[in-house]
Amino acid sequence: MTKPLALEGLKVADFSWVGAGPRSTKDLADNGATVVKIESMKRLDLGRMSPPFKDRKRHHDGSAFFAITNTSKKSVTINLGDPRGVEVAKKLVAWADVVVENFGKGFLDRVGLSYDDMKALRPGIILISVSVAGRTGPLSNFRGYGNSAAALSGQAALAGWPDRPPHMPPFAYGDVVAPMFATVATLSALEHRRQTGEGQHLDISQAEPLMHTLGDLFAAHQAAPADPIRRGNRHPAYAPHGIFPAAGEDNWIAIACQDDAQWASLCRLMGEENATPTLAERKAAEGEIEARLAAWTASQDKQALAGLLVKAGVAAGAVQNGKDVFQDPELQGRHYIPQTHPALGDCFMPAPPMTFSDLSIQVGLSPLLGEHNREIFIDTLGMSEAEVADLIQQGALA
């Protein structure tokens, strides 16, 4: 017997693009919601033009980034720069339970799709607006991406080494953290509407969720402002704590000793006497300890050594690159779903990082650009074939 999907029947009009907005609606779509992604050939979603591409050929249907971020959705093309296109978008708003957008502040208001306009079309509508710094306050006009949120939230200032400038994180974490908060907020708003009939306009920034995840580090810095805010791989309460070389090219292992007992176990494995038994002594000799540890790990297989250390009670893990992660038997068996995509061919999509005992999650294909125009405009919204063909020809549905 097929298990039901948690959000089956939920209807979402997704006007968002690039990362943070589409990542929010992906979770809804994978859990059964019907998510219609509104796009346009006139202004392609930058996610569609983000590498890597199939066979390294740049094409709006061949981006792995877009495919991973937009699983299980349907795609229609609407030119919001054309008033006739806006009228069709209004039909989608009237159909939807939830609308998601991450345009610059004021854009939807200017084209006639403000929150008040949406409420008039669909009482009880839930609008989710995702931005770098929120829709209110002095930074409400701030425009940027996940790396902008890293700078604004303080994340970049915390990354790097004490003797070097701040380090911009290599990944736009705001594009992933903010959608988690957006999902929780959306489910809360849906429950509130179920009880009261009232909709909501949800304001989700990227900077504030990042600040929540970094709160303990800010508190520690406030308590001891003289301590370096950037520590590299070191930790004030652990020693050693870092990344060390392993056998082979660009292979590494992470090792951390939380207490004196773990340090003693590590020393026994290294064949050394425990000459620096306390944390204070280890911190004082941290550079020397790291050098000795690196000399010991450099000739050993990272996976085998990680297993040996963990068995001895020492926190350790092989530093896995993308290929390692993809080939890891535990991760591959649980967290990847094989698919055959019309543009990407045979590929694997990451599975949602949770399971339900009595519900199903289905990760469907990401849509080709405008793939579902007929299904949505004609079958769902009830427009005529002649009307749709005419609007496509005139560029309103493009």
BALOBA-1460 file (C-alpha; in Angstrom, 3 decimals):
// residues 398
<rec num="1" residu="m" x="0.000" y="0.000" z="0.000"/>
<rec num="2" residu="t" x="1.406" y="3.384" z="-1.029"/>
<rec num="3" residu="k" x="1.874" y="5.777" z="1.861"/>
<rec num="4" residu="p" x="0.216" y="9.203" z="1.513"/>
<rec num="5" residu="l" x="2.207" y="12.404" z="1.031"/>
<rec num="6" residu="a" x="2.120" y="14.857" z="3.936"/>
<rec num="7" residu="l" x="1.283" y="17.971" z="1.882"/>
<rec num="8" residu="e" x="-0.802" y="16.443" z="-0.883"/>
<rec num="9" residu="g" x="-3.480" y="18.925" z="-1.959"/>
<rec num="10" residu="l" x="-1.467" y="22.019" z="-0.991"/>
<rec num="11" residu="k" x="-1.172" y="24.437" z="-3.947"/>
<rec num="12" residu="v" x="1.832" y="26.758" z="-4.255"/>
<rec num="13" residu="a" x="2.535" y="29.522" z="-6.780"/>
<rec num="14" residu="d" x="6.304" y="29.890" z="-6.747"/>
<rec num="15" residu="f" x="7.551" y="33.203" z="-8.162"/>
<rec num="16" residu="s" x="10.976" y="32.798" z="-6.563"/>
<rec num="17" residu="w" x="14.302" y="32.282" z="-8.293"/>
<rec num="18" residu="v" x="18.024" y="31.539" z="-7.752"/>
<rec num="19" residu="g" x="18.531" y="29.806" z="-4.353"/>
<rec num="20" residu="a" x="16.751" y="30.757" z="-1.143"/>
<rec num="21" residu="g" x="13.210" y="30.963" z="-2.518"/>
<rec num="22" residu="p" x="13.293" y="27.833" z="-4.724"/>
<rec num="23" residu="r" x="14.961" y="25.856" z="-1.927"/>
<rec num="24" residu="s" x="11.994" y="26.732" z="0.319"/>
<rec num="25" residu="t" x="9.421" y="25.406" z="-2.135"/>
<rec num="26" residu="k" x="11.434" y="22.271" z="-2.934"/>
<rec num="27" residu="d" x="10.671" y="20.896" z="0.530"/>
<rec num="28" residu="l" x="6.960" y="21.537" z="0.001"/>
<rec num="29" residu="a" x="7.017" y="19.891" z="-3.436"/>
<rec num="30" residu="d" x="8.930" y="16.793" z="-2.298"/>
<rec num="31" residu="n" x="6.326" y="16.302" z="0.427"/>
<rec num="32" residu="g" x="3.441" y="16.308" z="-2.034"/>
<rec num="33" residu="a" x="2.443" y="19.939" z="-2.586"/>
<rec num="34" residu="t" x="1.672" y="21.003" z="-6.151"/>
<rec num="35" residu="v" x="4.290" y="23.712" z="-6.734"/>
<rec num="36" residu="v" x="3.990" y="25.732" z="-9.939"/>
<rec num="37" residu="k" x="7.191" y="27.613" z="-10.673"/>
<rec num="38" residu="i" x="6.584" y="30.849" z="-12.572"/>
<rec num="39" residu="e" x="9.508" y="31.630" z="-14.899"/>
<rec num="40" residu="s" x="10.228" y="33.622" z="-18.042"/>
<rec num="41" residu="m" x="12.469" y="33.338" z="-21.082"/>
<rec num="42" residu="k" x="12.619" y="37.136" z="-20.928"/>
<rec num="43" residu="r" x="14.542" y="36.919" z="-17.661"/>
<rec num="44" residu="l" x="15.845" y="33.451" z="-16.966"/>
<rec num="45" residu="d" x="16.125" y="32.173" z="-13.425"/>
<rec num="46" residu="l" x="19.827" y="32.620" z="-12.611"/>
<rec num="47" residu="g" x="19.683" y="29.154" z="-11.068"/>
<rec num="48" residu="r" x="19.114" y="27.721" z="-14.542"/>
<rec num="49" residu="m" x="22.320" y="29.386" z="-15.706"/>
<rec num="50" residu="s" x="24.420" y="28.230" z="-12.741"/>
<rec num="51" residu="p" x="26.984" y="25.432" z="-13.208"/>
<rec num="52" residu="p" x="27.623" y="22.565" z="-13.263"/>
<rec num="53" residu="f" x="26.003" y="21.795" z="-16.622"/>
<rec num="54" residu="k" x="25.399" y="18.537" z="-18.434"/>
<rec num="55" residu="d" x="28.504" y="17.849" z="-20.553"/>
<rec num="56" residu="r" x="29.696" y="21.335" z="-19.503"/>
<rec num="57" residu="k" x="27.380" y="22.853" z="-22.112"/>
<rec num="58" residu="r" x="25.577" y="25.940" z="-20.816"/>
<rec num="59" residu="h" x="21.834" y="25.433" z="-21.257"/>
<rec num="60" residu="h" x="18.826" y="26.507" z="-19.213"/>
<rec num="61" residu="d" x="17.598" y="22.916" z="-18.859"/>
<rec num="62" residu="g" x="21.031" y="21.403" z="-18.192"/>
<rec num="63" residu="s" x="21.998" y="22.900" z="-14.806"/>
<rec num="64" residu="a" x="22.534" y="20.415" z="-11.981"/>
<rec num="65" residu="f" x="22.205" y="23.279" z="-9.478"/>
<rec num="66" residu="f" x="18.737" y="24.104" z="-10.786"/>
<rec num="67" residu="a" x="17.717" y="20.447" z="-10.963"/>
<rec num="68" residu="i" x="18.643" y="19.762" z="-7.339"/>
<rec num="69" residu="t" x="16.946" y="22.942" z="-6.079"/>
<rec num="70" residu="n" x="13.688" y="22.507" z="-8.002"/>
<rec num="71" residu="t" x="12.749" y="18.837" z="-7.744"/>
<rec num="72" residu="s" x="9.090" y="17.807" z="-7.957"/>
<rec num="73" residu="k" x="7.877" y="21.158" z="-9.359"/>
<rec num="74" residu="k" x="5.993" y="22.216" z="-12.472"/>
<rec num="75" residu="s" x="7.210" y="25.090" z="-14.686"/>
<rec num="76" residu="v" x="5.218" y="27.699" z="-16.566"/>
<rec num="77" residu="t" x="6.446" y="30.778" z="-18.425"/>
<rec num="78" residu="i" x="4.836" y="34.142" z="-17.663"/>
<rec num="79" residu="n" x="6.273" y="37.530" z="-18.622"/>
<rec num="80" residu="l" x="5.514" y="39.728" z="-15.602"/>
<rec num="81" residu="g" x="6.677" y="42.745" z="-17.603"/>
<rec num="82" residu="d" x="3.539" y="42.393" z="-19.735"/>
<rec num="83" residu="p" x="0.176" y="43.345" z="-18.147"/>
<rec num="84" residu="r" x="-1.457" y="40.403" z="-19.924"/>
<rec num="85" residu="g" x="1.063" y="38.097" z="-18.298"/>
<rec num="86" residu="v" x="0.284" y="39.624" z="-14.920"/>
<rec num="87" residu="e" x="-3.400" y="38.844" z="-15.450"/>
<rec num="88" residu="v" x="-2.523" y="35.175" z="-15.933"/>
<rec num="89" residu="a" x="-0.311" y="35.314" z="-12.826"/>
<rec num="90" residu="k" x="-3.329" y="36.600" z="-10.916"/>
<rec num="91" residu="k" x="-5.236" y="33.481" z="-11.956"/>
<rec num="92" residu="l" x="-2.468" y="31.390" z="-10.370"/>
<rec num="93" residu="v" x="-2.619" y="33.445" z="-7.175"/>
<rec num="94" residu="a" x="-6.388" y="32.899" z="-7.011"/>
<rec num="95" residu="w" x="-5.751" y="29.144" z="-7.408"/>
<rec num="96" residu="a" x="-2.970" y="28.906" z="-4.831"/>
<rec num="97" residu="d" x="-2.916" y="28.405" z="-1.066"/>
<rec num="98" residu="v" x="0.628" y="29.765" z="-0.756"/>
<rec num="99" residu="v" x="2.652" y="32.232" z="-2.835"/>
<rec num="100" residu="v" x="6.442" y="32.472" z="-2.563"/>
<rec num="101" residu="e" x="8.613" y="35.283" z="-3.936"/>
<rec num="102" residu="n" x="12.097" y="36.723" z="-3.512"/>
<rec num="103" residu="f" x="12.039" y="39.690" z="-5.876"/>
<rec num="104" residu="g" x="13.493" y="43.057" z="-4.946"/>
<rec num="105" residu="k" x="11.318" y="45.059" z="-2.571"/>
<rec num="106" residu="g" x="8.391" y="46.726" z="-4.314"/>
<rec num="107" residu="f" x="8.461" y="44.776" z="-7.595"/>
<rec num="108" residu="l" x="5.228" y="42.852" z="-7.041"/>
<rec num="109" residu="d" x="3.518" y="46.008" z="-5.785"/>
<rec num="110" residu="r" x="4.428" y="47.818" z="-9.020"/>
<rec num="111" residu="v" x="2.967" y="45.112" z="-11.266"/>
<rec num="112" residu="g" x="-0.262" y="44.823" z="-9.275"/>
<rec num="113" residu="l" x="0.549" y="41.788" z="-7.150"/>
<rec num="114" residu="s" x="0.960" y="43.291" z="-3.688"/>
<rec num="115" residu="y" x="-0.138" y="41.336" z="-0.640"/>
<rec num="116" residu="d" x="-3.376" y="43.368" z="-0.567"/>
<rec num="117" residu="d" x="-3.929" y="42.578" z="-4.254"/>
<rec num="118" residu="m" x="-3.408" y="38.893" z="-3.515"/>
<rec num="119" residu="k" x="-5.818" y="38.941" z="-0.569"/>
<rec num="120" residu="a" x="-8.466" y="40.421" z="-2.841"/>
<rec num="121" residu="l" x="-7.937" y="37.554" z="-5.265"/>
<rec num="122" residu="r" x="-7.673" y="34.818" z="-2.630"/>
<rec num="123" residu="p" x="-8.808" y="35.576" z="0.924"/>
<rec num="124" residu="g" x="-6.626" y="33.667" z="3.349"/>
<rec num="125" residu="i" x="-3.639" y="33.621" z="0.983"/>
<rec num="126" residu="i" x="-0.236" y="33.026" z="2.593"/>
<rec num="127" residu="l" x="2.572" y="35.047" z="1.017"/>
<rec num="128" residu="i" x="6.195" y="34.170" z="1.807"/>
<rec num="129" residu="s" x="8.757" y="36.855" z="0.957"/>
<rec num="130" residu="v" x="12.418" y="35.816" z="1.182"/>
<rec num="131" residu="s" x="15.205" y="38.414" z="1.075"/>
<rec num="132" residu="v" x="18.723" y="39.058" z="2.354"/>
<rec num="133" residu="a" x="17.799" y="41.475" z="5.146"/>
<rec num="134" residu="g" x="14.005" y="41.437" z="5.448"/>
<rec num="135" residu="r" x="11.245" y="43.655" z="4.075"/>
<rec num="136" residu="t" x="11.200" y="46.226" z="6.879"/>
<rec num="137" residu="g" x="13.794" y="48.427" z="8.545"/>
<rec num="138" residu="p" x="16.725" y="50.448" z="7.176"/>
<rec num="139" residu="l" x="18.098" y="47.527" z="5.138"/>
<rec num="140" residu="s" x="14.805" y="46.565" z="3.512"/>
<rec num="141" residu="n" x="16.086" y="47.702" z="0.110"/>
<rec num="142" residu="f" x="19.285" y="45.655" z="0.452"/>
<rec num="143" residu="r" x="19.697" y="43.321" z="-2.522"/>
<rec num="144" residu="g" x="22.174" y="40.481" z="-2.758"/>
<rec num="145" residu="y" x="22.792" y="36.760" z="-2.489"/>
<rec num="146" residu="g" x="23.759" y="34.227" z="0.156"/>
<rec num="147" residu="n" x="27.312" y="35.585" z="0.365"/>
<rec num="148" residu="s" x="25.873" y="39.032" z="1.105"/>
<rec num="149" residu="a" x="24.002" y="37.508" z="4.033"/>
<rec num="150" residu="a" x="27.251" y="35.895" z="5.222"/>
<rec num="151" residu="a" x="28.883" y="39.309" z="5.410"/>
<rec num="152" residu="l" x="25.878" y="41.038" z="6.965"/>
<rec num="153" residu="s" x="25.221" y="38.361" z="9.608"/>
<rec num="154" residu="g" x="28.807" y="38.186" z="10.884"/>
<rec num="155" residu="q" x="29.460" y="34.716" z="9.479"/>
<rec num="156" residu="a" x="32.318" y="35.913" z="7.275"/>
<rec num="157" residu="a" x="33.992" y="37.712" z="10.193"/>
<rec num="158" residu="l" x="34.047" y="34.462" z="12.167"/>
<rec num="159" residu="a" x="35.639" y="32.405" z="9.379"/>
<rec num="160" residu="g" x="39.369" y="32.230" z="8.793"/>
<rec num="161" residu="w" x="42.552" y="32.484" z="10.857"/>
<rec num="162" residu="p" x="43.521" y="35.036" z="13.547"/>
<rec num="163" residu="d" x="46.344" y="36.545" z="11.490"/>
<rec num="164" residu="r" x="44.336" y="36.867" z="8.275"/>
<rec num="165" residu="p" x="41.339" y="38.883" z="7.029"/>
<rec num="166" residu="p" x="37.781" y="37.514" z="7.288"/>
<rec num="167" residu="h" x="37.104" y="34.585" z="4.981"/>
<rec num="168" residu="m" x="33.989" y="34.445" z="2.819"/>
<rec num="169" residu="p" x="32.402" y="30.990" z="3.224"/>
<rec num="170" residu="p" x="32.707" y="28.892" z="0.057"/>
<rec num="171" residu="f" x="28.976" y="28.196" z="-0.005"/>
<rec num="172" residu="a" x="25.960" y="30.504" z="0.290"/>
<rec num="173" residu="y" x="24.710" y="29.118" z="3.600"/>
<rec num="174" residu="g" x="21.954" y="31.737" z="3.786"/>
<rec num="175" residu="d" x="20.348" y="30.139" z="0.750"/>
<rec num="176" residu="v" x="19.979" y="26.892" z="2.705"/>
<rec num="177" residu="v" x="19.391" y="28.046" z="6.287"/>
<rec num="178" residu="a" x="16.695" y="30.633" z="5.482"/>
<rec num="179" residu="p" x="14.491" y="28.086" z="3.645"/>
<rec num="180" residu="m" x="14.408" y="25.909" z="6.766"/>
<rec num="181" residu="f" x="12.918" y="28.809" z="8.700"/>
<rec num="182" residu="a" x="10.601" y="29.568" z="5.771"/>
<rec num="183" residu="t" x="9.289" y="25.997" z="5.808"/>
<rec num="184" residu="v" x="8.557" y="26.108" z="9.546"/>
<rec num="185" residu="a" x="6.877" y="29.510" z="9.165"/>
<rec num="186" residu="t" x="4.783" y="28.289" z="6.221"/>
<rec num="187" residu="l" x="3.539" y="25.226" z="8.093"/>
<rec num="188" residu="s" x="2.733" y="27.405" z="11.103"/>
<rec num="189" residu="a" x="0.783" y="29.844" z="8.918"/>
<rec num="190" residu="l" x="-1.122" y="26.968" z="7.324"/>
<rec num="191" residu="e" x="-2.111" y="25.656" z="10.761"/>
<rec num="192" residu="h" x="-3.130" y="29.159" z="11.859"/>
<rec num="193" residu="r" x="-5.293" y="29.510" z="8.735"/>
<rec num="194" residu="r" x="-6.846" y="26.097" z="9.377"/>
<rec num="195" residu="q" x="-7.960" y="27.315" z="12.782"/>
<rec num="196" residu="t" x="-8.923" y="30.920" z="11.934"/>
<rec num="197" residu="g" x="-9.267" y="31.247" z="8.158"/>
<rec num="198" residu="e" x="-6.709" y="34.057" z="8.219"/>
<rec num="199" residu="g" x="-3.751" y="34.290" z="5.871"/>
<rec num="200" residu="q" x="-0.336" y="35.802" z="6.572"/>
<rec num="201" residu="h" x="2.496" y="37.691" z="4.911"/>
<rec num="202" residu="l" x="5.697" y="35.999" z="6.118"/>
<rec num="203" residu="d" x="8.924" y="38.021" z="6.026"/>
<rec num="204" residu="i" x="11.974" y="35.703" z="5.948"/>
<rec num="205" residu="s" x="15.469" y="37.165" z="5.789"/>
<rec num="206" residu="q" x="18.702" y="35.274" z="5.180"/>
<rec num="207" residu="a" x="20.849" y="37.258" z="7.611"/>
<rec num="208" residu="e" x="18.740" y="36.627" z="10.717"/>
<rec num="209" residu="p" x="18.627" y="32.800" z="10.427"/>
<rec num="210" residu="l" x="22.403" y="32.821" z="10.025"/>
<rec num="211" residu="m" x="22.676" y="34.959" z="13.164"/>
<rec num="212" residu="h" x="20.578" y="32.390" z="15.038"/>
<rec num="213" residu="t" x="22.963" y="29.601" z="14.061"/>
<rec num="214" residu="l" x="25.980" y="31.679" z="15.176"/>
<rec num="215" residu="g" x="24.535" y="33.016" z="18.427"/>
<rec num="216" residu="d" x="26.819" y="31.069" z="20.792"/>
<rec num="217" residu="l" x="29.921" y="32.370" z="19.005"/>
<rec num="218" residu="f" x="28.733" y="35.957" z="19.279"/>
<rec num="219" residu="a" x="28.031" y="35.428" z="22.981"/>
<rec num="220" residu="a" x="31.511" y="33.998" z="23.531"/>
<rec num="221" residu="h" x="33.109" y="36.953" z="21.788"/>
<rec num="222" residu="q" x="31.103" y="39.425" z="23.863"/>
<rec num="223" residu="a" x="32.224" y="37.661" z="27.035"/>
<rec num="224" residu="a" x="35.899" y="37.699" z="26.020"/>
<rec num="225" residu="p" x="36.368" y="40.387" z="23.324"/>
<rec num="226" residu="a" x="40.163" y="40.134" z="23.579"/>
<rec num="227" residu="d" x="40.079" y="36.548" z="22.300"/>
<rec num="228" residu="p" x="40.470" y="36.215" z="18.522"/>
<rec num="229" residu="i" x="37.117" y="35.973" z="16.788"/>
<rec num="230" residu="r" x="38.714" y="33.952" z="13.969"/>
<rec num="231" residu="r" x="40.379" y="30.755" z="15.185"/>
<rec num="232" residu="g" x="40.932" y="28.741" z="12.019"/>
<rec num="233" residu="n" x="40.395" y="25.086" z="12.898"/>
<rec num="234" residu="r" x="41.172" y="25.455" z="16.585"/>
<rec num="235" residu="h" x="38.666" y="25.473" z="19.447"/>
<rec num="236" residu="p" x="39.042" y="27.161" z="22.846"/>
<rec num="237" residu="a" x="37.883" y="24.084" z="24.804"/>
<rec num="238" residu="y" x="39.455" y="21.299" z="22.692"/>
<rec num="239" residu="a" x="43.084" y="20.442" z="21.949"/>
<rec num="240" residu="p" x="44.062" y="19.158" z="19.528"/>
<rec num="241" residu="h" x="41.203" y="20.225" z="17.274"/>
<rec num="242" residu="g" x="41.843" y="20.445" z="13.567"/>
<rec num="243" residu="i" x="42.363" y="18.950" z="10.137"/>
<rec num="244" residu="f" x="45.488" y="16.887" z="9.539"/>
<rec num="245" residu="p" x="47.072" y="15.391" z="6.389"/>
<rec num="246" residu="a" x="46.559" y="11.754" z="5.439"/>
<rec num="247" residu="a" x="48.170" y="9.490" z="2.857"/>
<rec num="248" residu="g" x="47.623" y="10.440" z="-0.772"/>
<rec num="249" residu="e" x="47.073" y="13.714" z="-2.574"/>
<rec num="250" residu="d" x="44.823" y="16.231" z="-0.817"/>
<rec num="251" residu="n" x="43.566" y="13.715" z="1.742"/>
<rec num="252" residu="w" x="42.790" y="14.857" z="5.282"/>
<rec num="253" residu="i" x="41.338" y="13.713" z="8.579"/>
<rec num="254" residu="a" x="39.554" y="15.703" z="11.279"/>
<rec num="255" residu="i" x="40.573" y="14.955" z="14.885"/>
<rec num="256" residu="a" x="39.297" y="16.528" z="18.109"/>
<rec num="257" residu="c" x="40.090" y="15.745" z="21.740"/>
<rec num="258" residu="q" x="37.319" y="16.940" z="24.016"/>
<rec num="259" residu="d" x="38.891" y="15.849" z="27.291"/>
<rec num="260" residu="d" x="42.054" y="14.472" z="28.881"/>
<rec num="261" residu="a" x="40.918" y="10.841" z="28.514"/>
<rec num="262" residu="q" x="40.549" y="11.212" z="24.750"/>
<rec num="263" residu="w" x="43.985" y="12.838" z="24.567"/>
<rec num="264" residu="a" x="45.470" y="9.925" z="26.502"/>
<rec num="265" residu="s" x="43.877" y="7.453" z="24.078"/>
<rec num="266" residu="l" x="45.273" y="9.394" z="21.126"/>
<rec num="267" residu="c" x="48.743" y="9.401" z="22.666"/>
<rec num="268" residu="r" x="48.629" y="5.625" z="23.137"/>
<rec num="269" residu="l" x="47.761" y="5.138" z="19.470"/>
<rec num="270" residu="m" x="50.591" y="7.474" z="18.477"/>
<rec num="271" residu="g" x="53.007" y="5.568" z="20.703"/>
<rec num="272" residu="e" x="53.761" y="8.642" z="22.788"/>
<rec num="273" residu="e" x="53.817" y="9.191" z="26.513"/>
<rec num="274" residu="n" x="51.130" y="11.553" z="27.731"/>
<rec num="275" residu="a" x="53.502" y="14.475" z="28.361"/>
<rec num="276" residu="t" x="50.822" y="17.188" z="28.220"/>
<rec num="277" residu="p" x="47.877" y="15.732" z="30.158"/>
<rec num="278" residu="t" x="45.756" y="18.855" z="30.788"/>
<rec num="279" residu="l" x="43.905" y="21.143" z="28.407"/>
<rec num="280" residu="a" x="45.868" y="24.184" z="29.601"/>
<rec num="281" residu="e" x="49.167" y="22.424" z="28.889"/>
<rec num="282" residu="r" x="47.963" y="21.259" z="25.499"/>
<rec num="283" residu="k" x="46.778" y="24.742" z="24.540"/>
<rec num="284" residu="a" x="50.185" y="26.141" z="25.512"/>
<rec num="285" residu="a" x="51.913" y="23.605" z="23.259"/>
<rec num="286" residu="e" x="49.221" y="23.462" z="20.562"/>
<rec num="287" residu="g" x="51.479" y="24.213" z="17.619"/>
<rec num="288" residu="e" x="53.983" y="21.525" z="18.610"/>
<rec num="289" residu="i" x="51.220" y="18.970" z="19.217"/>
<rec num="290" residu="e" x="49.646" y="19.689" z="15.825"/>
<rec num="291" residu="a" x="53.007" y="19.205" z="14.088"/>
<rec num="292" residu="r" x="53.580" y="15.830" z="15.794"/>
<rec num="293" residu="l" x="50.047" y="14.718" z="15.032"/>
<rec num="294" residu="a" x="50.342" y="15.759" z="11.379"/>
<rec num="295" residu="a" x="53.581" y="13.781" z="11.016"/>
<rec num="296" residu="w" x="51.803" y="10.704" z="12.405"/>
<rec num="297" residu="t" x="48.653" y="10.965" z="10.254"/>
<rec num="298" residu="a" x="50.414" y="11.869" z="6.991"/>
<rec num="299" residu="s" x="51.270" y="8.274" z="6.062"/>
<rec num="300" residu="q" x="47.925" y="6.693" z="6.999"/>
<rec num="301" residu="d" x="44.716" y="6.038" z="5.086"/>
<rec num="302" residu="k" x="42.131" y="8.573" z="6.230"/>
<rec num="303" residu="q" x="39.206" y="6.147" z="6.371"/>
<rec num="304" residu="a" x="41.105" y="3.408" z="8.203"/>
<rec num="305" residu="l" x="42.606" y="5.872" z="10.654"/>
<rec num="306" residu="a" x="39.235" y="7.476" z="11.364"/>
<rec num="307" residu="g" x="37.806" y="4.064" z="12.195"/>
<rec num="308" residu="l" x="40.738" y="3.282" z="14.488"/>
<rec num="309" residu="l" x="40.414" y="6.588" z="16.340"/>
<rec num="310" residu="v" x="36.655" y="6.323" z="16.797"/>
<rec num="311" residu="k" x="37.044" y="2.790" z="18.140"/>
<rec num="312" residu="a" x="39.515" y="4.175" z="20.702"/>
<rec num="313" residu="g" x="37.025" y="6.849" z="21.772"/>
<rec num="314" residu="v" x="38.614" y="9.784" z="19.934"/>
<rec num="315" residu="a" x="36.333" y="11.987" z="17.831"/>
<rec num="316" residu="a" x="37.560" y="11.739" z="14.238"/>
<rec num="317" residu="g" x="36.314" y="11.631" z="10.678"/>
<rec num="318" residu="a" x="37.774" y="11.359" z="7.218"/>
<rec num="319" residu="v" x="37.448" y="14.645" z="5.333"/>
<rec num="320" residu="q" x="35.391" y="13.555" z="2.340"/>
<rec num="321" residu="n" x="35.446" y="15.429" z="-0.934"/>
<rec num="322" residu="g" x="32.541" y="15.395" z="-3.367"/>
<rec num="323" residu="k" x="33.576" y="12.114" z="-4.940"/>
<rec num="324" residu="d" x="34.005" y="10.466" z="-1.527"/>
<rec num="325" residu="v" x="30.556" y="11.594" z="-0.403"/>
<rec num="326" residu="f" x="28.924" y="10.382" z="-3.585"/>
<rec num="327" residu="q" x="30.583" y="6.964" z="-3.339"/>
<rec num="328" residu="d" x="30.083" y="6.539" z="0.415"/>
<rec num="329" residu="p" x="28.012" y="3.321" z="0.734"/>
<rec num="330" residu="e" x="26.055" y="4.610" z="3.731"/>
<rec num="331" residu="l" x="25.138" y="7.919" z="2.104"/>
<rec num="332" residu="q" x="24.502" y="6.439" z="-1.321"/>
<rec num="333" residu="g" x="22.124" y="3.822" z="0.011"/>
<rec num="334" residu="r" x="20.093" y="6.258" z="2.085"/>
<rec num="335" residu="h" x="20.402" y="9.741" z="0.663"/>
<rec num="336" residu="y" x="20.507" y="9.550" z="-3.133"/>
<rec num="337" residu="i" x="17.708" y="8.767" z="-5.568"/>
<rec num="338" residu="p" x="18.481" y="7.596" z="-9.128"/>
<rec num="339" residu="q" x="16.579" y="9.465" z="-11.832"/>
<rec num="340" residu="t" x="16.531" y="9.818" z="-15.598"/>
<rec num="341" residu="h" x="16.111" y="13.489" z="-16.445"/>
<rec num="342" residu="p" x="15.209" y="14.502" z="-20.028"/>
<rec num="343" residu="a" x="18.080" y="17.008" z="-20.160"/>
<rec num="344" residu="l" x="20.562" y="15.670" z="-17.603"/>
<rec num="345" residu="g" x="20.165" y="11.994" z="-18.437"/>
<rec num="346" residu="d" x="20.828" y="9.384" z="-15.751"/>
<rec num="347" residu="c" x="21.646" y="11.146" z="-12.493"/>
<rec num="348" residu="f" x="21.208" y="11.017" z="-8.732"/>
<rec num="349" residu="m" x="19.182" y="13.530" z="-6.732"/>
<rec num="350" residu="p" x="19.730" y="14.061" z="-2.980"/>
<rec num="351" residu="a" x="16.905" y="12.579" z="-0.950"/>
<rec num="352" residu="p" x="15.214" y="14.630" z="1.796"/>
<rec num="353" residu="p" x="17.156" y="14.266" z="5.056"/>
<rec num="354" residu="m" x="14.250" y="12.791" z="6.995"/>
<rec num="355" residu="t" x="11.849" y="9.872" z="6.837"/>
<rec num="356" residu="f" x="8.308" y="9.353" z="8.109"/>
<rec num="357" residu="s" x="7.004" y="6.097" z="9.550"/>
<rec num="358" residu="d" x="3.601" y="6.368" z="7.880"/>
<rec num="359" residu="l" x="4.053" y="9.015" z="5.171"/>
<rec num="360" residu="s" x="5.898" y="9.076" z="1.878"/>
<rec num="361" residu="i" x="8.308" y="11.574" z="0.336"/>
<rec num="362" residu="q" x="8.639" y="11.554" z="-3.436"/>
<rec num="363" residu="v" x="11.444" y="13.432" z="-5.153"/>
<rec num="364" residu="g" x="10.230" y="14.063" z="-8.692"/>
<rec num="365" residu="l" x="12.122" y="15.443" z="-11.660"/>
<rec num="366" residu="s" x="12.914" y="19.128" z="-11.929"/>
<rec num="367" residu="p" x="10.923" y="20.747" z="-14.755"/>
<rec num="368" residu="l" x="12.095" y="21.863" z="-18.160"/>
<rec num="369" residu="l" x="11.465" y="25.548" z="-18.791"/>
<rec num="370" residu="g" x="7.749" y="26.010" z="-19.535"/>
<rec num="371" residu="e" x="7.191" y="22.240" z="-19.572"/>
<rec num="372" residu="h" x="3.781" y="22.470" z="-17.919"/>
<rec num="373" residu="n" x="2.282" y="25.483" z="-19.710"/>
<rec num="374" residu="r" x="-0.561" y="23.512" z="-21.256"/>
<rec num="375" residu="e" x="-1.291" y="21.491" z="-18.118"/>
<rec num="376" residu="i" x="-1.494" y="24.553" z="-15.870"/>
<rec num="377" residu="f" x="-2.925" y="27.232" z="-18.153"/>
<rec num="378" residu="i" x="-5.521" y="25.066" z="-19.901"/>
<rec num="379" residu="d" x="-6.224" y="22.071" z="-17.665"/>
<rec num="380" residu="t" x="-5.852" y="23.763" z="-14.260"/>
<rec num="381" residu="l" x="-6.794" y="27.404" z="-14.881"/>
<rec num="382" residu="g" x="-9.378" y="26.709" z="-17.603"/>
<rec num="383" residu="m" x="-7.932" y="29.013" z="-20.256"/>
<rec num="384" residu="s" x="-8.676" y="28.157" z="-23.881"/>
<rec num="385" residu="e" x="-6.070" y="26.780" z="-26.243"/>
<rec num="386" residu="a" x="-6.579" y="29.740" z="-28.583"/>
<rec num="387" residu="e" x="-6.074" y="32.253" z="-25.756"/>
<rec num="388" residu="v" x="-2.900" y="30.560" z="-24.533"/>
<rec num="389" residu="a" x="-1.489" y="30.279" z="-28.056"/>
<rec num="390" residu="d" x="-2.199" y="33.961" z="-28.699"/>
<rec num="391" residu="l" x="-0.551" y="35.065" z="-25.426"/>
<rec num="392" residu="i" x="2.490" y="32.903" z="-26.164"/>
<rec num="393" residu="q" x="2.801" y="34.423" z="-29.642"/>
<rec num="394" residu="q" x="2.547" y="37.948" z="-28.234"/>
<rec num="395" residu="g" x="5.210" y="37.279" z="-25.589"/>
<rec num="396" residu="a" x="2.940" y="37.487" z="-22.541"/>
<rec num="397" residu="l" x="3.457" y="33.822" z="-21.718"/>
<rec num="398" residu="a" x="7.156" y="33.593" z="-22.523"/>
